[in-house]
Amino acid sequence: MRTEKEKMLQEELYVANDLELREDAKRSRQLTRIFNQTTEEQAEYRQTLLKELFKKTGKNIYMEPPFRCDYGSNISIGNNFYANFDCIFLDVAEIKIGENVMFGPKVNLLTPGHPIDSVVRNAGLEFGKEIQIGDNVWIGGNVVVNPGVTIGSNTIIGSGSVVTKHIPENVIAAGNPCRVIRPIIEEDTFYWEAKQKEYWKEVNNKELKK
């Protein structure tokens, strides 16, 4: 017979008020409490705590406290990740975040779902659906990503959005519910690369004058 945790990870109905899951949640609460109480001078210790908390982490993972999650053990994060203040990841199902991803403050990744039928819901049964974030994604502040959503690589999600459906690669999307506004096009690349060249030209000129 499967455990409630096994049912949860298989994205089927399960009871969250299970002893094994309560123990896993307790571990998460302890680690996030310690992480949220660290200071700016404890950068290396923060990295150690995040590596212990999460299922998998790449290099250069930075998260601003405070941070909250259900278990942490169902969260995988690639290289070069940044999350601003007050992010919440509810990981009753897998949360997979790619490389070079940036989150604004108060980004919520919410994998849990609850039955529509109130009798079943009141019985304490729930389920989860995996969330996937591709590479090079930027998610603005106060964005909510709902269960089962995939956000494609190189995409930008505007602040305040509620993402209820899959968002493809290489687009700018925003709104409630979140919708594609336009694709990211070649002219965007030309514009921002020109801005980058201007920046480095100014920096190099300052260095030469020293």
LOTOR-281671 format. One record per atom (N, C-alpha, C): residue number from 0; residue in one letter; x, z, y. Coordinates in steps of 0.001 Angstrom, whole numbers, plus 500000, padded with zeros to 6 digits. Example, Ala and Ser with C-alpha at 12.3 -4.5 7.8 and 13.67 -1.06 7.14 Angstrom:
% LOTOR-281671
pos/code/east/up/north
0/a/513190/507800/494310 $
0/a/512300/507800/495500 $
0/a/513200/507800/496700 $
1/s/512850/507080/497750 $
1/s/513670/507140/498940 $
1/s/512900/507870/500030 $
//
This chain:
% LOTOR-281671
pos/code/east/up/north
0/m/500856/500000/498797 $
0/m/500000/500000/500000 $
0/m/500882/500000/501239 $
1/r/500539/499135/502203 $
1/r/501344/499024/503412 $
1/r/501155/500223/504335 $
2/t/502200/500554/505046 $
2/t/502109/501617/506041 $
2/t/501444/501075/507307 $
3/e/501021/501976/508181 $
3/e/500427/501558/509454 $
3/e/501464/500803/510305 $
4/k/502711/501220/510224 $
4/k/503770/500527/510964 $
4/k/503937/499100/510462 $
5/e/503898/498913/509148 $
5/e/504020/497566/508584 $
5/e/502855/496685/509026 $
6/k/501656/497238/509039 $
6/k/500492/496474/509510 $
6/k/500659/496105/510984 $
7/m/501142/497048/511771 $
7/m/501353/496814/513202 $
7/m/502318/495656/513419 $
8/l/503457/495691/512721 $
8/l/504483/494668/512908 $
8/l/504065/493312/512345 $
9/q/503068/493313/511465 $
9/q/502520/492055/510943 $
9/q/501333/491567/511775 $
10/e/501114/492219/512921 $
10/e/500091/491834/513901 $
10/e/498675/491902/513319 $
11/e/498459/492904/512465 $
11/e/497138/493139/511907 $
11/e/496585/494464/512432 $
12/l/495327/494734/512151 $
12/l/494733/495995/512590 $
12/l/495489/497175/511977 $
13/y/495717/498180/512803 $
13/y/496407/499386/512339 $
13/y/495927/500572/513160 $
14/v/496240/501771/512695 $
14/v/495912/503005/513421 $
14/v/497180/503503/514113 $
15/a/497135/503580/515428 $
15/a/498322/503980/516196 $
15/a/498647/505458/516024 $
16/n/497614/506267/515767 $
16/n/497819/507716/515634 $
16/n/498282/508052/514223 $
17/d/499417/507482/513867 $
17/d/500009/507642/512548 $
17/d/501299/508430/512693 $
18/l/501606/509280/511721 $
18/l/502761/510164/511839 $
18/l/504054/509395/512064 $
19/e/504299/508350/511285 $
19/e/505537/507580/511448 $
19/e/505617/506950/512829 $
20/l/504513/506404/513297 $
20/l/504498/505774/514616 $
20/l/504622/506820/515725 $
21/r/504031/507978/515523 $
21/r/504185/509046/516517 $
21/r/505643/509480/516628 $
22/e/506341/509542/515504 $
22/e/507760/509902/515522 $
22/e/508584/508827/516214 $
23/d/508265/507558/515957 $
23/d/508967/506456/516633 $
23/d/508725/506498/518140 $
24/a/507479/506794/518518 $
24/a/507149/506871/519945 $
24/a/507854/508056/520602 $
25/k/507966/509156/519880 $
25/k/508665/510333/520408 $
25/k/510124/509996/520715 $
26/r/510769/509279/519787 $
26/r/512158/508849/520007 $
26/r/512267/508003/521272 $
27/s/511327/507085/521443 $
27/s/511325/506224/522625 $
27/s/511143/507034/523906 $
28/r/510216/507978/523876 $
28/r/509981/508808/525062 $
28/r/511230/509611/525434 $
29/q/511916/510111/524424 $
29/q/513137/510890/524678 $
29/q/514216/510018/525320 $
30/l/514435/508840/524749 $
30/l/515494/507960/525265 $
30/l/515167/507450/526670 $
31/t/513910/507073/526896 $
31/t/513565/506589/528236 $
31/t/513597/507721/529262 $
32/r/513216/508928/528843 $
32/r/513310/510065/529773 $
32/r/514763/510290/530192 $
33/i/515668/510269/529223 $
33/i/517092/510456/529536 $
33/i/517589/509318/530432 $
34/f/517213/508078/530076 $
34/f/517623/506912/530874 $
34/f/517123/507028/532303 $
35/n/515875/507425/532471 $
35/n/515279/507498/533807 $
35/n/515855/508624/534656 $
36/q/516541/509574/534024 $
36/q/517155/510674/534761 $
36/q/518635/510428/535063 $
37/t/519178/509293/534627 $
37/t/520588/509001/534902 $
37/t/520787/508626/536360 $
38/t/522042/508688/536800 $
38/t/522394/508353/538175 $
38/t/523142/507020/538222 $
39/e/523360/506540/539435 $
39/e/524058/505275/539630 $
39/e/525486/505325/539096 $
40/e/526057/506509/539041 $
40/e/527429/506662/538550 $
40/e/527528/506602/537023 $
41/q/526389/506545/536339 $
41/q/526376/506564/534875 $
41/q/526009/505201/534283 $
42/a/526548/504153/534873 $
42/a/526206/502791/534448 $
42/a/526529/502550/532976 $
43/e/527680/503012/532528 $
43/e/528073/502794/531133 $
43/e/527154/503554/530178 $
44/y/526776/504761/530563 $
44/y/525867/505565/529740 $
44/y/524491/504905/529665 $
45/r/524042/504318/530766 $
45/r/522768/503599/530756 $
45/r/522793/502473/529729 $
46/q/523914/501743/529688 $
46/q/524046/500663/528715 $
46/q/523957/501198/527285 $
47/t/524603/502317/527039 $
47/t/524572/502928/525713 $
47/t/523152/503302/525317 $
48/l/522404/503879/526242 $
48/l/521024/504277/525959 $
48/l/520134/503067/525674 $
49/l/520301/501995/526445 $
49/l/519490/500804/526234 $
49/l/519795/500156/524891 $
50/k/521060/500148/524514 $
50/k/521432/499580/523214 $
50/k/520854/500402/522063 $
51/e/520781/501704/522263 $
51/e/520179/502562/521242 $
51/e/518663/502398/521198 $
52/l/518066/502163/522353 $
52/l/516611/502062/522451 $
52/l/516082/500755/521879 $
53/f/516749/499638/522211 $
53/f/516215/498320/521879 $
53/f/516679/497826/520517 $
54/k/515933/496900/519965 $
54/k/516273/496279/518685 $
54/k/517550/495468/518789 $
55/k/517677/494720/519885 $
55/k/518840/493844/520074 $
55/k/519072/493640/521555 $
56/t/520337/493680/521970 $
56/t/520675/493417/523371 $
56/t/521906/492531/523430 $
57/g/521933/491652/524421 $
57/g/523116/490849/524681 $
57/g/524036/491558/525659 $
58/k/524912/490786/526281 $
58/k/525843/491330/527266 $
58/k/525195/491340/528648 $
59/n/525661/492270/529484 $
59/n/525215/492339/530888 $
59/n/523708/492563/531000 $
60/i/523253/493652/530396 $
60/i/521847/494061/530497 $
60/i/521750/495139/531571 $
61/y/520921/494905/532587 $
61/y/520779/495902/533650 $
61/y/519300/496109/533940 $
62/m/518883/497376/533919 $
62/m/517510/497733/534235 $
62/m/517514/498892/535222 $
63/e/516737/498744/536263 $
63/e/516600/499820/537236 $
63/e/515615/500860/536704 $
64/p/515985/502131/536663 $
64/p/514999/503163/536326 $
64/p/513971/503285/537452 $
65/p/512756/503730/537157 $
65/p/512280/504131/535842 $
65/p/511801/502948/535009 $
66/f/511835/503133/533700 $
66/f/511398/502130/532741 $
66/f/510605/502838/531647 $
67/r/509583/502158/531120 $
67/r/508775/502729/530050 $
67/r/508554/501689/528949 $
68/c/508472/502148/527709 $
68/c/508098/501276/526596 $
68/c/507431/502112/525522 $
69/d/506785/501441/524560 $
69/d/506152/502157/523449 $
69/d/507192/502637/522442 $
70/y/507970/501693/521921 $
70/y/508920/502025/520862 $
70/y/510351/501579/521184 $
71/g/510501/500471/521867 $
71/g/511837/499949/522162 $
71/g/512429/499190/520998 $
72/s/512163/499652/519786 $
72/s/512753/499064/518581 $
72/s/512205/497684/518250 $
73/n/511196/497229/518990 $
73/n/510636/495891/518786 $
73/n/510951/494958/519946 $
74/i/511974/495332/520745 $
74/i/512349/494554/521929 $
74/i/513733/493964/521739 $
75/s/513847/492644/521902 $
75/s/515134/491945/521831 $
75/s/515385/491244/523162 $
76/i/516598/491421/523700 $
76/i/516932/490880/525017 $
76/i/518265/490140/524934 $
77/g/518327/488933/525500 $
77/g/519542/488133/525489 $
77/g/520522/488526/526581 $
78/n/521569/487736/526741 $
78/n/522614/488011/527726 $
78/n/522090/487883/529161 $
79/n/522703/488650/530052 $
79/n/522487/488522/531496 $
79/n/521019/488739/531885 $
80/f/520543/489936/531601 $
80/f/519161/490298/531911 $
80/f/519126/491322/533031 $
81/y/518195/491127/533962 $
81/y/517999/492100/535051 $
81/y/516512/492407/535182 $
82/a/516182/493695/535255 $
82/a/514813/494136/535519 $
82/a/514821/495147/536655 $
83/n/513982/494926/537640 $
83/n/513882/495820/538784 $
83/n/513045/497059/538412 $
84/f/512752/497895/539404 $
84/f/512112/499190/539183 $
84/f/510740/499081/538496 $
85/d/510412/500135/537719 $
85/d/509048/500389/537236 $
85/d/508506/499359/536252 $
86/c/509356/498747/535449 $
86/c/508858/497820/534441 $
86/c/508342/498581/533221 $
87/i/507344/498002/532575 $
87/i/506733/498599/531385 $
87/i/506643/497533/530302 $
88/f/507222/497816/529131 $
88/f/507143/496912/527984 $
88/f/506435/497651/526847 $
89/l/505205/497275/526539 $
89/l/504482/497889/525428 $
89/l/504694/497019/524191 $
90/d/505522/497505/523284 $
90/d/506036/496678/522190 $
90/d/505493/497092/520831 $
91/v/504168/497094/520672 $
91/v/503617/497309/519334 $
91/v/503820/496057/518485 $
92/a/504020/494917/519117 $
92/a/504490/493692/518472 $
92/a/505828/493333/519106 $
93/e/506486/492331/518559 $
93/e/507804/491936/519057 $
93/e/507722/491433/520494 $
94/i/508717/491819/521284 $
94/i/508956/491238/522599 $
94/i/510340/490607/522551 $
95/k/510399/489311/522790 $
95/k/511653/488577/522720 $
95/k/511938/487940/524077 $
96/i/513058/488339/524677 $
96/i/513442/487866/526005 $
96/i/514747/487096/525875 $
97/g/514798/485895/526437 $
97/g/515964/485032/526317 $
97/g/517112/485425/527225 $
98/e/517984/484465/527499 $
98/e/519181/484713/528306 $
98/e/518938/484349/529771 $
99/n/519669/485045/530654 $
99/n/519627/484772/532101 $
99/n/518206/484921/532654 $
100/v/517558/486014/532280 $
100/v/516180/486285/532698 $
100/v/516177/487385/533757 $
101/m/515345/487200/534773 $
101/m/515223/488177/535857 $
101/m/513767/488603/536017 $
102/f/513547/489930/536133 $
102/f/512217/490484/536372 $
102/f/512208/491199/537720 $
103/g/511155/490977/538498 $
103/g/510935/491770/539685 $
103/g/510403/493151/539308 $
104/p/510084/493989/540318 $
104/p/509562/495327/540022 $
104/p/508164/495273/539422 $
105/k/507877/496280/538600 $
105/k/506533/496482/538033 $
105/k/506056/495323/537158 $
106/v/506977/494674/536466 $
106/v/506574/493662/535483 $
106/v/506100/494374/534219 $
107/n/504938/493975/533727 $
107/n/504349/494569/532529 $
107/n/504248/493527/531419 $
108/l/504920/493796/530303 $
108/l/504781/492971/529102 $
108/l/503951/493769/528112 $
109/l/502729/493318/527841 $
109/l/501759/494126/527106 $
109/l/501361/493416/525820 $
110/t/501919/493837/524687 $
110/t/501557/493213/523415 $
110/t/500302/493796/522763 $
111/p/499849/495027/523098 $
111/p/498698/495587/522378 $
111/p/497383/494897/522723 $
112/g/496523/494802/521713 $
112/g/495158/494332/521912 $
112/g/494189/495281/521225 $
113/h/492945/495257/521659 $
113/h/491929/496144/521094 $
113/h/490705/495329/520704 $
114/p/490032/495691/519603 $
114/p/488857/494930/519147 $
114/p/487761/494864/520212 $
115/i/487095/493731/520257 $
115/i/485980/493571/521190 $
115/i/484816/494468/520795 $
116/d/484584/494606/519497 $
116/d/483487/495449/519019 $
116/d/483805/496917/519288 $
117/s/482899/497592/519962 $
117/s/483169/498969/520394 $
117/s/483248/499948/519227 $
118/v/482487/499702/518171 $
118/v/482513/500609/517019 $
118/v/483886/500565/516349 $
119/v/484398/499357/516158 $
119/v/485730/499201/515559 $
119/v/486794/499756/516497 $
120/r/486643/499476/517778 $
120/r/487616/499971/518772 $
120/r/487630/501492/518808 $
121/n/486451/502103/518766 $
121/n/486357/503564/518830 $
121/n/486860/504242/517555 $
122/a/486998/503473/516489 $
122/a/487548/504008/515243 $
122/a/489071/504172/515317 $
123/g/489650/503725/516434 $
123/g/491091/503895/516633 $
123/g/491933/502752/516122 $
124/l/491285/501647/515766 $
124/l/492030/500483/515295 $
124/l/492447/499600/516458 $
125/e/493666/499093/516393 $
125/e/494168/498148/517391 $
125/e/495103/497172/516712 $
126/f/495664/496248/517497 $
126/f/496572/495243/516954 $
126/f/497526/494813/518062 $
127/g/498522/494040/517707 $
127/g/499452/493523/518706 $
127/g/499746/492056/518473 $
128/k/500143/491354/519545 $
128/k/500539/489956/519467 $
128/k/501859/489772/520229 $
129/e/502775/489067/519611 $
129/e/504132/488899/520137 $
129/e/504163/488200/521490 $
130/i/505089/488649/522337 $
130/i/505368/487997/523618 $
130/i/506771/487413/523560 $
131/q/506913/486158/524012 $
131/q/508215/485505/524064 $
131/q/508480/484985/525468 $
132/i/509683/485292/525972 $
132/i/510133/484809/527280 $
132/i/511365/483949/527035 $
133/g/511359/482705/527493 $
133/g/512482/481798/527261 $
133/g/513702/482114/528114 $
134/d/514679/481226/528086 $
134/d/515904/481382/528865 $
134/d/515664/480997/530332 $
135/n/516449/481609/531219 $
135/n/516470/481233/532649 $
135/n/515102/481378/533314 $
136/v/514363/482391/532904 $
136/v/513030/482639/533470 $
136/v/513126/483692/534566 $
137/w/512383/483476/535644 $
137/w/512279/484465/536724 $
137/w/510808/484854/536838 $
138/i/510536/486149/536677 $
138/i/509173/486678/536779 $
138/i/509111/487606/537981 $
139/g/508221/487308/538916 $
139/g/508117/488075/540149 $
139/g/507472/489436/539954 $
140/g/507457/490211/541013 $
140/g/506948/491578/540969 $
140/g/505463/491658/540657 $
141/n/505078/492743/539981 $
141/n/503674/493043/539670 $
141/n/503012/491985/538782 $
142/v/503795/491361/537936 $
142/v/503237/490392/536986 $
142/v/502847/491110/535696 $
143/v/501685/490741/535149 $
143/v/501229/491251/533856 $
143/v/501231/490090/532864 $
144/v/501944/490268/531757 $
144/v/501955/489269/530680 $
144/v/501159/489830/529510 $
145/n/500111/489146/529121 $
145/n/499179/489634/528113 $
145/n/499654/489334/526684 $
146/p/498997/489959/525687 $
146/p/499415/489778/524298 $
146/p/499418/488317/523853 $
147/g/500429/487957/523064 $
147/g/500484/486633/522454 $
147/g/500983/485514/523326 $
148/v/501452/485828/524530 $
148/v/501853/484798/525489 $
148/v/503312/484397/525279 $
149/t/503577/483092/525430 $
149/t/504937/482562/525490 $
149/t/505148/481934/526857 $
150/i/506276/482249/527486 $
150/i/506660/481634/528758 $
150/i/507897/480793/528492 $
151/g/507821/479502/528788 $
151/g/508897/478582/528470 $
151/g/510127/478754/529334 $
152/s/511232/478213/528874 $
152/s/512515/478333/529565 $
152/s/512472/477650/530936 $
153/n/513272/478200/531867 $
153/n/513464/477647/533221 $
153/n/512215/477735/534088 $
154/t/511264/478581/533704 $
154/t/509999/478691/534435 $
154/t/510006/479895/535369 $
155/i/509265/479775/536461 $
155/i/509104/480854/537446 $
155/i/507637/481282/537455 $
156/i/507415/482602/537371 $
156/i/506064/483156/537462 $
156/i/505952/483917/538780 $
157/g/505028/483492/539639 $
157/g/504872/484101/540944 $
157/g/504371/485530/540886 $
158/s/504714/486308/541894 $
158/s/504364/487724/541933 $
158/s/502854/487923/541892 $
159/g/502447/489007/541233 $
159/g/501036/489360/541146 $
159/g/500245/488588/540116 $
160/s/500895/487743/539342 $
160/s/500181/486913/538373 $
160/s/499751/487725/537151 $
161/v/498666/487284/536526 $
161/v/498237/487808/535236 $
161/v/498293/486639/534250 $
162/v/499249/486703/533338 $
162/v/499520/485582/532443 $
162/v/498746/485802/531150 $
163/t/497703/485000/530938 $
163/t/496819/485156/529789 $
163/t/497021/484076/528733 $
164/k/497703/482988/529098 $
164/k/497931/481879/528171 $
164/k/499374/481410/528269 $
165/h/499796/480613/527280 $
165/h/501160/480087/527272 $
165/h/501442/479287/528550 $
166/i/502660/479459/529066 $
166/i/503128/478702/530224 $
166/i/504305/477837/529761 $
167/p/504293/476529/530039 $
167/p/505340/475648/529519 $
167/p/506681/475829/530237 $
168/e/507669/475089/529772 $
168/e/508997/475093/530377 $
168/e/508986/474377/531731 $
169/n/509969/474750/532579 $
169/n/510303/473981/533781 $
169/n/509147/473832/534767 $
170/v/508391/474924/534980 $
170/v/507301/474878/535951 $
170/v/507311/476123/536820 $
171/i/506594/476034/537929 $
171/i/506259/477197/538747 $
171/i/504787/477482/538505 $
172/a/504481/478732/538124 $
172/a/503106/479111/537815 $
172/a/502773/480423/538510 $
173/a/501511/480596/538880 $
173/a/501098/481825/539565 $
173/a/499580/481943/539514 $
174/g/499091/483142/539850 $
174/g/497658/483358/539990 $
174/g/497080/484267/538932 $
175/n/495782/484545/539088 $
175/n/495036/485382/538150 $
175/n/493722/484673/537830 $
176/p/493644/484039/536640 $
176/p/494696/483935/535633 $
176/p/495803/482979/536071 $
177/c/496991/483175/535507 $
177/c/498156/482391/535892 $
177/c/497982/480926/535470 $
178/r/498260/480012/536415 $
178/r/498161/478575/536150 $
178/r/499408/477868/536675 $
179/v/499715/476737/536081 $
179/v/500840/475929/536551 $
179/v/500507/475359/537921 $
180/i/501414/475587/538885 $
180/i/501245/475048/540231 $
180/i/501903/473676/540344 $
181/r/503148/473596/539849 $
181/r/503846/472310/539875 $
181/r/505061/472388/538963 $
182/p/505594/471220/538561 $
182/p/506836/471233/537793 $
182/p/508030/471526/538703 $
183/i/509099/471994/538118 $
183/i/510376/472091/538825 $
183/i/511053/470731/538701 $
184/i/511356/470102/539837 $
184/i/511797/468703/539844 $
184/i/513245/468574/540307 $
185/e/513766/467361/540229 $
185/e/515163/467082/540561 $
185/e/515475/467432/542012 $
186/e/514500/467218/542891 $
186/e/514711/467541/544308 $
186/e/514961/469029/544513 $
187/d/514335/469882/543690 $
187/d/514600/471321/543759 $
187/d/516067/471605/543463 $
188/t/516598/470940/542444 $
188/t/518003/471120/542080 $
188/t/518914/470684/543219 $
189/f/518652/469512/543790 $
189/f/519486/469003/544892 $
189/f/519472/469974/546071 $
190/y/518266/470456/546425 $
190/y/518128/471345/547582 $
190/y/518919/472629/547392 $
191/w/518746/473276/546221 $
191/w/519374/474577/546020 $
191/w/520872/474464/545741 $
192/e/521298/473376/545151 $
192/e/522743/473180/544978 $
192/e/523419/472939/546317 $
193/a/522725/472243/547240 $
193/a/523265/472054/548583 $
193/a/523365/473393/549321 $
194/k/522344/474231/549167 $
194/k/522374/475568/549771 $
194/k/523521/476392/549204 $
195/q/523755/476272/547906 $
195/q/524859/476995/547275 $
195/q/526202/476539/547831 $
196/k/526365/475230/548035 $
196/k/527616/474700/548595 $
196/k/527846/475224/550009 $
197/e/526761/475293/550793 $
197/e/526871/475844/552146 $
197/e/527333/477293/552107 $
198/y/526781/478049/551174 $
198/y/527146/479451/551046 $
198/y/528631/479601/550736 $
199/w/529102/478874/549705 $
199/w/530504/479011/549317 $
199/w/531454/478475/550374 $
200/k/531030/477461/551125 $
200/k/531850/476945/552219 $
200/k/532069/478029/553276 $
201/e/530990/478745/553611 $
201/e/531104/479827/554592 $
201/e/531992/480952/554066 $
202/v/531807/481317/552797 $
202/v/532623/482367/552200 $
202/v/534091/481978/552193 $
203/n/534383/480737/551795 $
203/n/535775/480280/551735 $
203/n/536415/480219/553111 $
204/n/535635/479842/554106 $
204/n/536164/479808/555476 $
204/n/536537/481201/555961 $
205/k/535721/482188/555613 $
205/k/536018/483566/555991 $
205/k/537292/484037/555318 $
206/e/537476/483657/554053 $
206/e/538680/484052/553318 $
206/e/539922/483440/553938 $
207/l/539821/482202/554379 $
207/l/540973/481519/554975 $
207/l/541381/482142/556313 $
208/k/540409/482732/557020 $
208/k/540689/483315/558339 $
208/k/541294/484717/558230 $
209/k/541278/485281/557035 $
209/k/541839/486626/556887 $
209/k/543346/486634/556965 $
//
